[in-house]
Amino acid sequence: MLERNETCTADPSLIYLTCLVHLFVDWLELDSLEDYLNYLDYLLWVFTPLIIVFILPVFIVIFLYLSILFLHVYKRKNELKEAYSNSIWDGARKTLATLWDGHATIWHGYELYGMENLPDEGPALIVYYHGALPVDYYYFVAKVILLKGRTCHSVGDHFLFKIPGFKPLLDVFSVIHGPKEECVKALASGHLLAISPGGVREALFSDENYILVWGKRSGFAQVAIDAQVPIIPMFTQNVREGFRSLGGIRLFRWIYERFKIPLVPIYGGFPVKFRTYLGEPIPYDPSLSAAQLAEKTKCAVQALIDKHQKIPGNIFRALLERFDRLQKEE
């Protein structure tokens, strides 16, 4: 090995990359690159049967799930045909809702409770806990489209509107970024409107203890008062076990608070059990101030968390709940 290193130093005609290759081969203690390639070929020959044995069943499972998703869409084909005949965007919206609903059923065994608290017509403000990634909310929107035939308007963070290519999706699903006047206008028009007071801050910096990160926000309550509509609290069990963030690291928190850029890494995608609960509506009460109504709503969402979520959340336990048909009532 020393002789070859000396050759690299002594012979300037050898390019630097060639020297690195020689050093790497020497480090592997192989006489030549050909020996190394032969060694890789041998390993491939040894492990190919094992790879085939374990990979092929995975493809079969994927194919089965795609088949289930196809059946899910096929079951609703007449509804989709009717939706497309009315409006291309209604059809597109219902098709995407069907696909999201299929994904929810397959990957998370998604269940929705308290649908009777959601009006068949007329406005209401839905206030929910924000997970690291709000896939549970996407599932909820899909269910509302399919079961109620209604599009739930949503309030999204400003950064969503800066993501290239997102505009068509935001428009079709009626996502707005505010301000308050636009929210009141949507409710005054008879629509459902959903908002998470914690927003991105709650998504990134809450954790498996499901702490509500609302601060003193009461703008949503003022919207409900101005529009004279009820507030419906909402929470999804195990949403933090599906996806988690590294928001506990101080550097990420500092970057967000300083620049309002959500650079906190998110990991997960675990197929844990998701159950979304809609609480009883909080009726419009002109005697309540915005701060009082905000506190009342916060208590209602916290009550749903206390009733339906084991604290702290546990990914393994949430996975096992896929096989548990009982809801958490204690």
N, C-alpha and C positions, 0 to 999 in steps of 0.2 A: 504493500500500500504506500509505503514511503517513497519507493522509486517512482511510482506513477504520479504522486503529488509533486515530486521534484521535477518530473518531466513537464507538468502543467506550468510550473513556475519558470522553467528554463526555456521552454519553447513558446515564444510569443505568437507563433503562427496558429496555435490551437485557440479556438474561440473560447470565451468564458463558459458558455453553456455546455460545450463538450467536456470541459474540465469538471463541471458539476455532475454530469452524467457519470463520468469515470469515478468520481468520489462516491456517488450514491451507490454504484455497483460494488465498489470496494467495501462500503459500509455494510451492504447486505452479505458480504463475504462470498460472493459469487464470482467465478472466474471471468465471466463475460455477460453481456446483455442477453445473449442467446440463452444462457443458463437460466437467467431470471425469467425470460419469457416461457421457457420450458417448465419452470416451476409454477408459474401462473396457470399454464395449460393443464398441469397435473392437478392443481387445486380445483380448477373448474371441472375437470373430469370426475374428481372425487365427490364434489358437492352438487353437481347437476341433478342427480336423482333426488337428493334431499330438497333442493329448490323446487323441483317439479312437484314433489309430494305435497309441499306446503303452499305453493303458489296457486296451483290449479283449484283447490277447494275455495280459495279466496275469490277467484274469478267466478266460480259457480254461485257463491253467495251474492256477489255483486249483480250477477245476471238475475238471480231470484228477486233481489230488491228492485231492480229495474223493471222486472215483470210486474211486480206489485204496483209500482208507480204507474205503469201503463194501464193496468186494470183500474187504478184510482181515477185516472183521466178518462178512460173509456166509460166508466160508470156515469160520468157527468157529461157525456158527449152531446146529449140532446140539449142540456142546459147551455153548453158552450155554443152550440149551433144557433140557439135562439139569441144568445147574447151578441154574437157576431152579426146576426141579421138586424139587430137594433142599432148597434154602433160598433165600429171596429175597435174603439178603445174600450168599450164595455167588454167585448169579447176577449181582448188582450188582457184586461184586468182580471177577468174571471179565469182565464187560462193560467196566468201566473199564480193566482190564488189557489187553484187546484194543485199545481205543482208544489207550492209551498206547503199546502195542507198534507199532501202525500209525504213530503220530506218530514214534516212534523210527526206524522203517524209512525213512519218507519224508524226514524232516528231517535226520537225522544218519547215515543208512545204518548204523544201530546193529548191532554184532556183539558176541557174548558168547563168551569163550573160557575153558576150564577148568571147564565145567559138571560134568565128571566128578568134580571135587574137592568138589562139594556133595552131601551125603548125600541119598538118596531118602527116608529116614526117620531119625528120631532128631535130637538137638540138635547145634548147632554155633554158635559165635560168629563172625560175619563182621565184620572190622575194615577200614574203608576210608578213603581220602583224600577230604576234603570239598571239592567245588568251590564257586565263588561262589554258584551255585544248583545243588542236587544233582539236576538232572534225570536225570543218568546213573543215579542210585540208583533213581529212580522207574522207569526203563526196566528196570533189573535186577529189581526187585520184580515187575514185570509179567511178565518172562520166567520167573521162578521159579513164578509162579502158573500160567502157561500150559504150561510144559514139565515142571514137577515136580508140579504140583497141590498146592503148598504155599504157605502164607502166611508171608512172612518178617516177623516182629515187628521193630519198630524202636524205637530210643531217640532221642527228639526233644528239642530244647531247650525250656526252660520257656516261652519267648515264643510258641511255636506254639499252646500251650493257652490263650493269652490273646487270640488272634485271633478276632473274632466270626464265628460260623458254621462254624468248622473242626471242631468236635467230632464230628459224624457221620463225616467223612472219617477222622479220627484213630482213631475207634473201629472202623470197618469194616476198616481196614488195620492194626489192632493196634499203634498207636504209643503208647509209654509214655515218661514223662520220668524214669524211675527210681523210687525209689532202688535201691541195689544189691540189696536183698532181692527186689524185683519182677523184676529182670533174672534173678536166680538161679532164681526161681520159674518164669519163662517157659521157661528152658532145662530145668529139672527136669521140666517138662510135656512135653518132647520137641520143642519148637519151635526153629526157626531164629531167631536174634536178631542184628541188625546194629547196629553203633555206630561213630561216628567220634570217636576221642579228641580230635581237633582241634576238632570242633564248629563253632560259629558263629565263633569266633576264627580258625580256619583258613580258613573260607569267606571271611571279610572281609579278612584280612590276609596270607594267602599270595598268591603272584603267579605269573607265567609261568615262574618258576624252580622251581615245585612244591616249595617248602620245607614240610616237615611241622611244623606248629605244635602240638606235643603237650605241650610243657613237661615236667613230671615226672609226668604223669598215669599212674596204674597201676591205677585202680579197675576198668577193664575187664578187666585181667589177673586181678585178684582174683576177679571174677565167674566167669571161666573156670575158675579153680582151685577155687572153691567148688562149681561145678556139675560139675566134672570133665569138661569138654568140650574138643574141639579148637578152635583159632582158625584161621580161613581169611582170609588177607590179600586185599584187593581194591583195584584201581586202574583208573581209566578214562582212556585216552589222549585228550588234547586237551580235557579237561573245562574247563580254564581258558581255552581259546580259544572255547568256546561262549558263556560268560558271564565277564565280568571285573568287578572291583570297584575302587573308588577308595580302597582301604584304605591306600595309601601316604601319604595326607594326614594329618598328625599330629593335626589337630583331630578327625577322625572316630575315630581311635584313642583319643584322650583321652576323648571322649564315651562310647565303649563301655566302656572300663575304669572310668570313674567311675560311670556310670549303668546299665551293662549293657543299653543300648538299641542295637539294630543299625541305625543310621541311615546307614550307609555306602551311597552310591549304587552300583547295579549296572547295567551296560549289556551289550548283546550280543544273544544269541539267534541268533548266526550258525550257518548250517547246516554246521558242520564235521564231520569224521569222528569218530565215537565208537566206541572199542573197549574193552570192559570185560574185565579179566583177573582170574581167580581163581587165586591161588597155591596151592601145595601146603599141605595142612593142617599146622599145628603141633600135634602131639599133646599131650594132657595129660601132664604130667610133675610128679609130686609133689615132686621134688627142687628145682624152681625156685621162687624167691620171686616175688611179684607184680612187683617192680621188674625182676627178670631176665627174666621172661616178657614184660613190656611192652617192654623193650629189644629182645628177640628178635623180637617182632611188628613193632616199628618198623623194624628192619633188613629184614624180609621185605617190608613195603610199599615201603620205599625201593628195594629190589632190583627190584620191579616197575616203579617209576618209571624207574630207570636203564636197564632193559632195553627198555621200550616207549615212552618219551617223549623226544623231542628237546628239549634244554634250550638256551636258553630257548624256550618255546612261541611259535609264530608263527601268527597267524590266517590269513594268506594261504596258508601252507604246509599248515595243517590243512584249509583248503578244498580245496586240490588233492588231498589224500589221499582225498577222496571218489571220485576216479578211479583211485586206486592200490589194487590188490587185494592188495598184499603187506603183511604185517605188519612192524612194526619189530622186528627181532630183535637188532640190534647193541647 
